Amino acid sequence: MLVPPFASSPTGSGHSSASTLDVLIRGGGPVGTSLALALSREGLKVGLLAAPPRRDAPPDVRTYALNAGAVALLRELRVWDALPEDARTAVSDMQIRGDDGGALEFSAWQQGVAELAWIVDAAALEQVLGEALRFAPHVQRLTQPAPAALTAICEGRDSATREALGAGFEAFAYGHLGVAARLVSDQPHHGVARQWFRHPDILALLPFDRPQAGHGYGLVWSLPQDEAEQVMALSDEDFAARLQDATGGAAGTLTVASPRAAWPLRVGQAARWCGPGWVLLGDAAHAVHPLAGQGLNLGLADVRVLAQVLVEARRSAPWRPLGDERVLRRYARERSVPTLAMSRLTDGLLHLFAQPAPPLRELRNHGMTLVQQLGPLKRWLTARALDA
């Protein structure tokens, strides 16, 4: 039943009574836990409702590519420095290749930044976020919903709460699976991320210091579903040979160092991001293709903006409840535009490289080379990715 979690505080203000939360967060992933930490730092009383971890869950082989904005938030939450050194690897350069000679390269040095991104172990990040919650003074872990002035829904792309609210989520399934694994190369990665845009797949090798410092990669490979199922069924040796053929040996000789995981890919956005007493964040509000590595970056940007909006609302209009829809619309307006822009960019790139016609192949590869030659455009694109 959804009524209690969306009930306003009995006092009618943004401050809770002794038995009422300021904010109930549904979802215990990185977005939900980061939001709990951010709001706790502002003195809000927070309840975190999350499913217990599965004891039979397979090892998490995912990696996150985090931009400067996401890292800055994690630093503010005192989480970033708690990550083990080998659980985060700086990306100094990025090399992108097309399917007909197109090439595009980005450099931290050219951009005037220390790194283009950080590749982070997904399981390690979730662990340190969970440990930080133990020391957050205003966060309660819940097993049942509790009354709150505001419910923040961070349950992911298949959120049942979002569906029950009728927020709407228009999604398009690509018919692709994302395949992830950990790899080791016989050559050092030198902090270089590599990506191949081809028809009909997109392959990314993300430099990573696990399981071997200086030689590891996180794999993210978008493949049509039937082809993805075929490669998932291969032995480790045959899978590595398939990767070797796909990369042309550009990253050295690769060996598989973990189990593989696969999940369906889609793009989508909620029709409504907020309503009286509720708000959507992260994948519950938007889903993008992983080709640009912006999924968690967008979710953490949601956290940053929502926390800012709520703090400002308490400061400027303390008589209004935190769940006031006029307050929440400020957050929705600020986040929906950049999120939609990133979604359209990644979706457009995917569809562009999904076309096998030779004229289009020549055009898209020529376009990559043209961007490579236009310094100001490259700097602008890199800046957008760093700040997303």
N, C-alpha and C positions, 0 to 999 in steps of 0.2 A: 504493500500500500504506500502511495507516494505522498499522502497528505502531510503526515507529521514532519518529514524533512524540509518541507517548503513553508512551514508555518512561520509567521513573523514572531519576533521576540515579544513577550507579553508587555514589555515596557514601551514598545513602539519605537524604539531607538536603535541605533547601530550598536549599542552596548548590550551585553547579555545580562540576564539575571543569573542567579546562582545556579539554576538548573538548565539554562539555555545556552547553546553555542552561538557564537557570532557567525561562524562559517562551518558548514559540514562539507567535507571533500569526499566525493565518491571516486575511488580509484587510487591505487597505491603505487603506480609506476613513477618514472622520473618526474613527470609533470605534476602529478598530484602531491608527491612528497616535497618537491621544490616549492610548490605553492604553500604547503603547510609550514615549511620553514620560514618562507618570506613573510607570511602573515603573523606567525608567532613572534618574529622579531619586532613587529609593530604593536605587540601587546594584545592582539586579537585572540579570542578563545576559539580554538580549532578542534574539530573532531575529524579523524581520518578513518574512513570506512573502506577497507580493502580486503579482498579475498586472501586467505592464507596461502603461502607458497605451496605448490605441489611437491610432494616428497619424491614423486617418480618423474619429475621434470628432467628432460635431457640437458646436457651442458649447454649453456648459452654461448653461442659462437658469434653473436652479432658484435659489430663495432659501430660506434657513433662518430660521425665527423662533425665536430663542434666548432662553430665560428667564434669570433672575438666577443660578440654580445653574449652568447651562451656561457663562455668561460668567465666573463666578468660577473655574471649573475652567480655562478657557482662559487666564485671567490668571495662575493659578498655574503653568501650563506655559509662560509667557512667549510666548504666541502672540497673544493678543488685541491687544496694542499694536502688533504687527507688521502688522496688517491696514491697508490703505490707508483713509484717512478716508471716501472715497466708497463703500467696500465694506461699510460698516455704518451703519445708520440707526436712530435711536431711535424707538420707538413711544410717543407720549405719551397717545394716546387710542384707544379702539376703539369703533366703532359697528356694531351688529349689527341687522339687520332681518329680520323674518319675512315670510311670504307673505300675511298678512292684517292688516297694521297693527301687528304686534308689534314692539317696539323694546327694545333693551338697550344701555346705554352704560357703558364703563369708563374711568376717568381715573387717570393716574399721580398727579396731585395729590390726588385723593380717597383713593387708596391709601397716600399718604405715601411714595412711592418716586420716584426720578428718572425712571424709564421703566418701562413695562409689559413691554417686550421689545425686542430688537434684531433687525432684519432684515439678514441677512448674505448676501453673494454666495457661493454654494456653491463655485464654482471658486476664488475668492480664498482662502477658508478652507482648502481642501485644499492649495493652493499653499504657504501659510505653514506649515501643519503639516508638509508635506514638507521645507521648508527648515529647520525646527527640528530635524528628524531628523538632518540633516547634522552638527549640533553636539551630538547626544546621545551621551555617551561610551560607553554600554553597549549600543547598538543596532546590530545587524548586519542589512543587507538580504540576503535569501536568495532564491535561485532554485529551491532544492530543500528539502524538509523536513529538519530536523535533530533529534536527540534532545533532549528537554527534560523537566523535571520536571512542567511543566504546559503544555497547549496551550489557548490562548484563541481561540475561533472567532468571528470578526467578519466573516464572508464575506457577510452580507446575507441577505435573506429566502429566497433559493434556494440556501442553503449545501449543497454536495455533501458536505462533511465531516460536518455534522449528520445528513444522511440516512444516511451510511455507519455512523454510530454508533448508529443506531436511536433517536435522542432523541425522535423523533415531533414533528410539527408539525401541529396541527389548524388548518386555515385555511378561511375562508369568503370566496369571491369575491363582490364586490358587483355585478359586472356593469357597473361604472362605470370610466371612465378619468379620470385626473387630467391636466388640460391646463395647461401652464405656458408663460409668455411674459414678456417685458419690455415695459412700456408707458410712454408719456409722455403727460402731461395738460397742457392749456393753463392749468390752475389749480394752484397750489402744494398739496402734500399736507399740510403743517403737521404731519407726524408722525402722521397719523390712519390707522389700519388700518380697513378697511371689509369687512363680510361680510354676504352675503345667504343666508338659509336659505329655500329654496323647494322646491316640488315640481316636478320631481324632481331639481333640481340644487342645488349649494352653490357660491357664488362668493366668492372672497376677493381683495381688492386690498391689497397690503402696501406701505406707503410705503418708497421706496428711492431712493437718490441716484445710481443708475446707470440709464440712460445720461445723465440730466440732473439735476443737483443740485436738490433741492427739488420736482421735478416727475415723478419716476419712480415706477413701481409694479411689483412682482412679482405676476404673476397666478397663482393656483391655482384651477382651476375643475373641480369634480367633476361629470361628466355621464354619463348612461347611454351605454353603449358606442356604439350606433348614432348617437346624437346627437353624441357626441364625434368620431366619425369624420367626420361631416358638417362640423362646424366646423373640423376640422383641414384639410379640403379647400378651405375658403374662401380667397379672396384676402385679403391684409392689410386692404384697404379694407372688404370685406364682413364680415370677422371683427371689425374695430373697430366696425362698425355693429351687429353682433349684441351686442357688449359694451355699446354705448351704450344699446341697448334694455333689456338685462338690468339695468343699473345706474341707469337713469332719469336719467342725467346728474349723479348725485350727486357724482362725482369729476371733473367737467368733461368736456371733449371728449377722448377717448382715441385715441391712434394706436399702432400696433404698431411696436416698435423692435427686434425680434429674431425669429429663427426660433421655431417652436413645438415643444414636446415633449409627448409623452403616454405614460402608463404605466398598467397595470391596477391597480386598487385592491382591497385585501383586508384582512381582519383575521385575526389568528392568534396563537398562543402555543405554544411548545414544551412537550411533556409533561414533559420533564426538562431542567433548565437546567445540570446538571453531572453528572459521574460521576468515577470514578477517573482522574485525570490530565487531565481536560478540563472546559471551562466555556464557556457560550454568552453572548454579549453583543450588544446592539443588535438589528438586524432579524433576526439569526439566532435570537434568543430570542423576539422579539415583533414584531408588525406592527400598526399602528393606522391609522385613517383620518386623512388630513392635515387634516381640518377644524379641529382645534385646534392644529395646528402643533407637535405634541409628539414627533414621531418621533425626531429627533436629540437632543432634550432627554432623552428616556428613555435613549437609548444612552449619552450622556455621564454621566448619573447612574449607569448600570451601571459605567462606568469608575471613577468616583470611589469607589463602594462596594467594588468588587473590589480596587482598590489599597489601600484602608484595611484590608480584611479580611486581605490577604496580608501587609501590613506588621505588623499586630498579631499574626498567627500566627507570624511569624518572631521577633517580640520575646518572645512569651509561651511558645511551644513550638518552639524552633529545631530540635529533633530531628525534627519532622514534615516530610515533603516538601511542597512547595507544592501538589502535586496531590492531597493527602489529601482524600478526599471529605467528611470531617467539617468541614474548613476551608471547602470550597467551598459546602457547604450553608448556611453562615451568610450568604454573599452571596446565594444563591438565595432564602432566606427573606426577606431584607430588601428585595429588589428585586421579587419576584413579586407581592406584594400591591399596591403602588402602581401597578405596570404594568397589572395586571389591572383595577384600578379605572378607570384612564384609558381602557383599551380598551373597557370596558363603557359608560363615559360617552359616548365618541365614537360607538360603535356604536348606543347607544340614541338619541342625537340624530339620527343619520342615518335610522334606521328611523322615528322619530317624524315627520320631515318627508317621508318617502317615502310616507306615507299620504295619498291625495287626498280622503278623505271629509270633507265640510264640518264635521261636528261635531268631528273631530280637529283640523282646521285652526284652528278657532276656539279650541279648548282650548289648543293649543301656543302660539298667539300671545298668548292671555291670560296663559299662564304666563310668557312672556318679559316682558310688561309688569309682572306681579306681582313678579318678581325685581328689575326695575328700581326698584321702589318700596321694596324691602326692603334697606336699606343694609348691615346686618350680613351677610346672605346674600351680597350682591355682594362684600363685602370678603373673605369666606371663600373664595368661588370664585376670586377673583383671586389670593389668597395661595397656593392650591393650584397654580394655573398657574405662578406665579412660581417655586415651589420644586420642581416635579414631579421 
